[in-house]
Amino acid sequence: MRSGMVPSSHYKLPVERESGYGTLFYYGISMDEDVLRRKTAETLADPACGDVMRIKGFVRIGDGARVQVNATRSGVLIEPTFFAQEVLIITGENLRREPIDRIWAEHAEVITPGNTVM
């Protein structure tokens, strides 16, 4: 009972509209796991995409199988899951939609608008 976070000791700074922070959503993502690994690494490494901080979500990888992905530059975790909705969320600063779409859009059924740099 005496361990854990005390809410008063944690202050979360608000994200300013002009901060450059953004999020892109790709729904209905489906691809082979090796393609997922390659595209994840490409997105995190390519400076044309902006400062991508995290790629997270759920991806269909075959005949009904799904995996959960949680990736940063320091590591990529891909593991089986039973989550039903395929969605990939890309977050970072100064995201550039055009190069990110070139990597992911062909595998998505729906792409939602997000905050990006023009």
C-alpha positions, -999 to +999 in steps of 0.1 A: +000+000+000+030+023+004+045+018-030+036+031-064+031+064-080+016+092-060-005+113-084+006+146-068+042+137-076+036+133-113+029+163-135+022+156-172+030+185-194+004+194-220+012+189-257+011+223-274-005+225-309+027+240-323+050+215-307+052+194-338+039+163-320+016+142-341-001+108-345-011+089-377-036+060-377-037+031-402-066+007-399-071-027-414-033-033-416-024-067-431+010-080-442+036-108-436+056-105-404+089-101-422+074-072-442+061-057-409+096-059-394+112-043-425+087-015-428+089-008-390+127-005-392+125+017-424+100+041-408+120+045-376+153+050-394+142+073-423+146+110-414+122+119-443+094+105-421+102+130-393+111+121-357+091+089-354+092+079-317+069+049-316+050+024-338+024+005-320-007-015-328-022-047-341-015-063-375-031-092-394-003-114-406-021-142-424-050-165-422-067-148-392-035-146-372-027-113-355+004-098-338+009-069-315+038-045-324+054-021-300+085-005-316+109+023-308+145+029-320+157+010-290+138-022-298+110-039-316+086-063-299+062-084-321+041-110-304+009-130-310-024-115-299-061-121-302-071-084-304-097-081-332-091-046-347-061-041-369-047-006-363-012+008-365-004+040-346+027+061-355+036+089-331+064+114-331+074+149-338+073+167-371+058+136-388+058+137-426+027+120-440+039+115-476+069+093-469+051+075-441+022+068-464+046+054-490+057+028-465+023+019-449-007+030-470-008+000-494-014-023-465-042-002-448-079-002-455-085+032-438-061+060-431-072+087-408-059+123-408-033+132-382-010+160-373+019+162-397+043+187-411+035+199-446 
